[in-house]
């Protein structure tokens, strides 16, 4: 994601993105998804009574992944009100400026806008980059997945800086992981949504043996 941002933003715009609430992600080392590891962890899920956590049994030890662990791993804000009503019929400046003629506001529309650099100012470039980051990195989804008008409004107004994105991203991630093998544990593949990379990194932190075996620990 960092290389993609650097490719499409100029140095000034990239520096402006660094100043946003997501800027710290630019300093993260490259981490690749390990689907087999996540698959193996999900097969070791155990029954528990907390409906907001995932519990797993690994070598006789039980470890859990909830919103607290998610917040520690990602650094995303996970407190505050995550639901705010927006009038879908109300005009949004960012949409009017950068998405004219676009009938479906989905993930692909944001990707096309970002890669096509359809903006006329540095500020709009950063706003589109923020939307791209949210819907191409934090929310793994299909290209035709609709994007809430509220997300455009949050970015346009600047309110996204203090918005509890962590709550939304965790809920999507948790729901996706819980449903991955529900009733079909023999499945070899399952598409994950949200931010499953956080689940993978959490395992690295819980399992010291993972260091230098399946992951390289970076200070």
C-alpha positions in Angstrom: 0.0 0.0 0.0 2.9 2.4 0.8 4.4 1.8 -2.7 1.1 2.4 -4.3 0.6 5.7 -2.4 4.1 6.9 -3.3 3.5 6.0 -7.0 0.3 8.1 -7.3 1.0 11.0 -4.9 3.6 13.6 -5.4 6.1 14.3 -2.5 3.9 17.2 -1.1 0.7 15.1 -1.2 2.5 12.1 0.4 3.8 14.3 3.2 0.3 15.6 3.8 -1.0 12.0 4.0 1.6 11.3 6.6 0.1 14.0 8.8 -3.3 12.3 8.8 -4.4 9.8 11.5 -3.3 7.0 9.2 0.2 8.4 8.5 1.9 6.0 10.9 1.1 3.1 8.7 3.6 4.5 6.2 6.4 3.5 8.5 5.4 -0.1 8.9 7.7 -2.8 7.5 6.4 -4.9 4.6 4.2 -7.7 5.8 2.8 -10.4 3.5 -0.5 -12.2 4.2 -0.1 -15.9 5.2 -3.4 -17.5 4.3 -2.3 -21.0 5.5 -1.4 -19.6 8.9 -4.7 -17.9 9.3 -6.5 -21.1 8.0 -4.6 -23.2 10.6 -5.5 -20.8 13.4 -9.2 -20.7 12.5 -9.3 -24.5 12.6 -8.2 -24.3 16.2 -11.0 -22.1 17.4 -12.6 -23.3 20.6 -16.0 -22.7 22.2 -16.2 -19.7 24.5 -18.9 -17.5 26.1 -17.7 -14.0 25.0 -19.4 -13.2 21.7 -16.9 -10.5 20.8 -13.7 -12.5 20.9 -12.1 -15.3 19.1 -10.5 -18.0 21.3 -8.0 -20.6 20.0 -6.2 -23.6 21.5 -2.5 -23.8 20.5 -0.3 -26.5 22.0 -2.5 -26.6 25.1 -2.7 -22.9 25.6 -5.7 -20.7 25.0 -5.3 -17.3 23.4 -7.9 -14.8 22.4 -8.4 -12.0 19.9 -10.8 -9.2 20.7 -11.1 -5.5 20.0 -8.5 -4.7 22.7 -6.0 -6.9 21.0 -7.0 -5.4 17.6 -6.5 -1.9 18.9 -3.0 -2.8 20.3 -1.9 -4.4 17.0 -3.3 -1.7 14.6 -3.2 1.5 16.6 -6.7 2.4 15.2 -9.1 4.3 17.4 -11.6 1.8 18.8 -13.6 4.0 21.2 -16.4 6.5 20.5 -19.5 6.6 18.4 -19.0 4.8 15.1 -22.5 5.3 13.6 -23.5 8.7 12.4 -26.5 9.4 10.1 -25.9 11.1 6.8 -28.5 12.2 4.3 -27.8 10.2 1.1 -29.7 12.8 -0.9 -27.5 15.6 0.3 -24.7 16.8 -2.0 -21.1 16.0 -1.0 -18.4 18.3 -2.2 -15.8 15.6 -2.7 -18.2 13.4 -4.7 -19.2 16.4 -6.9 -15.6 17.3 -7.6 -14.0 13.9 -8.1 -16.8 11.4 -8.9 -18.9 13.3 -11.4 -20.9 10.9 -13.6 -20.1 7.9 -11.4 -23.4 6.0 -10.8 -22.0 3.4 -8.4 -19.9 4.6 -5.5 -18.1 1.4 -4.7 -14.5 0.3 -3.9 -13.7 0.1 -7.6 -14.8 3.7 -8.2 -12.4 4.8 -5.5 -9.6 2.8 -7.0 -10.2 4.2 -10.4 -10.3 7.7 -9.1 -7.1 7.3 -7.2 -5.2 5.5 -9.9 -6.5 8.0 -12.5 -5.5 11.0 -10.3 -8.9 12.6 -10.8 -8.3 15.6 -8.5 -7.4 19.2 -9.1 -5.8 20.1 -5.7 -3.4 18.5 -3.2 -6.1 18.5 -0.6 -8.4 16.5 -2.8 -5.5 14.2 -3.7 -5.0 13.4 0.0 -8.7 12.9 0.6 -8.9 10.4 -2.3 -5.8 8.7 -0.9 -7.4 8.4 2.5 -10.5 6.8 1.0 -8.3 4.5 -1.1 -6.3 3.5 2.0 -9.5 2.8 4.0 -11.2 0.7 1.3 -8.2 -1.0 -0.2 -6.2 -1.8 2.9 -8.3 -1.6 6.1 -11.4 -3.0 4.5 -10.6 -5.9 2.3 -13.6 -6.2 0.1 -14.8 -7.0 -3.4 -14.4 -4.2 -6.0 -18.2 -3.9 -6.4 -18.7 -3.5 -2.6 -20.7 -0.3 -2.0 -19.1 2.5 0.0 -21.2 4.5 2.5 -21.8 8.1 1.6 -20.9 8.8 5.2 -17.3 7.8 4.5 -17.1 10.5 1.8 -18.6 13.0 4.1 -16.2 12.1 7.0 -13.2 12.6 4.7 -14.6 15.8 3.1 -15.3 17.4 6.5 -12.0 16.2 8.1 -14.0 14.3 10.8 -12.4 11.1 9.7 -9.3 12.1 11.8 -11.2 11.4 15.1 -13.6 8.8 13.8 -13.3 5.3 15.5 -12.4 3.4 12.3 -11.1 0.6 14.5 -14.6 -0.3 15.6 -15.9 -0.7 12.0 -12.8 -2.5 10.8 -12.7 -4.9 13.8 -16.4 -5.7 13.4 -15.9 -6.6 9.7 -12.7 -8.6 10.5 -14.3 -10.5 13.5 -17.4 -11.3 11.5 -15.4 -12.5 8.6 -13.1 -14.7 10.7 -16.1 -16.2 12.6 -18.0 -17.1 9.4 -15.0 -18.4 7.5 -15.5 -22.1 8.3 -18.9 -22.1 10.0 -20.4 -25.5 9.3 -17.8 -26.3 6.7 -14.5 -27.0 8.5 -13.4 -29.1 5.6 -13.3 -26.1 3.3 -9.8 -25.4 1.9 -10.5 -21.8 1.0 -12.5 -19.0 2.4 -12.5 -15.3 1.4 -11.8 -13.0 4.3 -12.9 -9.4 4.7 -12.0 -6.5 7.0 -8.3 -6.4 8.1 -7.3 -10.1 8.6 -3.6 -9.0 8.7 -4.2 -7.8 12.2 -5.2 -11.3 13.3 -2.0 -12.7 11.7 0.2 -10.1 13.4 -1.5 -10.7 16.8 -0.5 -14.4 16.5 3.1 -13.3 15.9 3.0 -11.4 19.2 1.4 -14.3 21.1 3.8 -16.9 19.8 7.5 -16.2 20.4 8.5 -19.3 18.3 7.0 -17.5 15.3 9.9 -15.1 15.3 12.5 -16.0 12.7 10.5 -19.2 11.9 7.5 -17.8 9.9 8.1 -14.1 10.4 11.1 -11.8 10.9 10.8 -9.6 14.0 11.6 -5.9 13.3 12.4 -3.5 16.1 
